[in-house]
């Protein structure tokens, strides 16, 4: 009979513990007992149960768990992450140490450690769109192009789409872009079409500034390609006009190397709300010719070479991006 009562009591206790609710309140401070504001606190087994300290360092967290004890993680960018075990409701005080060289991972300097949902040991997929304010001068080809083509060719800004990755503070990416525009000069009967495209390889290093801003260095290789097609309208293909303005289909290729400094604002959205973050920023830098000659191809594949296509040495633009959180179930390391 005594054994039966013990078994029944064990069953009742197990039902009571299963799915019990823990209400945790307390204070988070540093080693000098100053409050740590806006520190993130979450159930390490369920990232949807999270909260943050207020400006005075106090917090309240509700946890519904069938696992006892519950690991609770406390994280702030400028401090070492701490994990504590909690079994019952109550009021606690937690002290965090500032990051110092030699204290393991320095979260102040590692981008992935500053944001929830990322691991420095995993690759973060990155998608970006760059808008280059880039104008190219073709005035050196006055012997080949008329004034309308010189004025229009290379005057469209460049849009580049990048796909790449971020590993800790380092990034890589492949970029490509294409733009097409049409133009008709009322003074002649030529249908003009202009193409501009680019393909490039990018490598970079990024360093956090504060809680949301990032500074970066980006270097890479690009090949710019400009193409123009001039065709007569059907009603005006007379021999005289054809000899005066022969139809043209010419491609200009110019490989370059560049280096830029960029400043980016990066969001830090909770992992239970979204699996991504967004970036927006600007960049500026320099660009130099990889080859001293511009490679020119005509419609019949005849090759010319010249150095009269002038790209600007100073480049600048704006950039927006999307990052996919790579560790939404693991939290911070």
TAFENSUL-V397181 format. One line per field, one symbol per residue. ss: DSSP state (a for helix, b for strand, c for the rest). phi: phi as a letter, one per 40 degrees, with the letter a starting at -180 (. if undefined). A space follows every 50 residues. Layout:
BEGIN
ss=???
phi=???
END
This chain:
BEGIN
ss=caaaaaaaaaaaaaaaaccbbbbbbbbbbbccccbccccbbbbccbbbbb bbcccccbbbbbbbbccccbbbbbbcccbccbbbbbcccbbbbbbbcbcc ccccccccccaaaacccccccccbbbbbbbbbcccbbcaaacccccaaaa aacccccbbbbbbbbbbccbbbbbbbbbbbbbbbcccccbbbbbbbbbbb bbbbbbbbbcccbbbbbbbbbbbbbbbbbbbbcaaaccaaaaaacccbbb bbbbbbbbbbbbbbbbcccccccccbbbbbbbbbbbbbbccccbbbbccc ccbbbbcccbbccbbbbbbbbbbbccccccccc
phi=.cccccccccccccccccgcbbbbbibbbccbgccbcfccbacccaccca aaccccgcaabbbbabbbcbcbbbbadcbccbbbbbbbcibbbbbbcccb dgcgccccbbccccbcgbbccbcccbbbbbbccbbbbbccbccbbccccc cccgccccbbbbbaabbfcbbaabbaaaabababcdcabccbbbbbaaaa bbbabbbcbgcbbbbabbbabbbcbbbbbbbccdcbccccccccbccbab bbbbcabaabbbbbcbcbccccbababbbaabaaabbbccbcbccbbccc gccbaabccbcccbbaibababbcccaccbgcc
END
